[in-house]
Amino acid sequence: GASVHGKTLSGALRERVQTAVDLYKMGLVNKILMSGDGTGNKYNETFAMKFYAVKKGVPARSIYTDERGYNTYLSIHRAKLIFSAPSAFIISQNFHISRAVWIAHNIDFDCIGIGVGKTRFSDYNTYREILARTKDFFIFLNNRYSKCILSSLFVYIF
């Protein structure tokens, strides 16, 4: 899957970030938002992604990171609400991109999905997507994440 080992990106994540780098170098985007789990000291997806992109020639000032992009729904919702992105190319694996675009369209976020990778639909990916799509459907029914997203902007002292 899309993971990191120190500063090294997994194959799937490297394909995603390289596609973002290519879009930047072609002049199709002028900012890149990298979203993932970046809250740990020993495991930081967003740091590793940014490190890779800078090494490939993208200026650090053009890269934004969302360390609280724990899942697809949160990543897209936060891109719109927290980072005020008016639109985006969403880059993910081929088996995953249709769900990401569905989420974006359901929260009125203008996007174009770009599926990358040579990853085939394995049984694992198929079952994972079935469960994830079911989860996302119920999120929209219950609107569960709205409070979670907004509460991450504040520090509560009890």
PyMOL commands that set and color helices and strands:
alter all, ss='L'
color gray80, all
select helices_A, chain A and resi 11-25+45-55+60-62+72-81+94-106+123-142+145-151
alter helices_A, ss='H'
color red, helices_A
select strands_A, chain A and resi 4-5+8-9+32-35+63-66+87-93+110-116
alter strands_A, ss='S'
color yellow, strands_A
deselect
rebuild
show_as cartoon
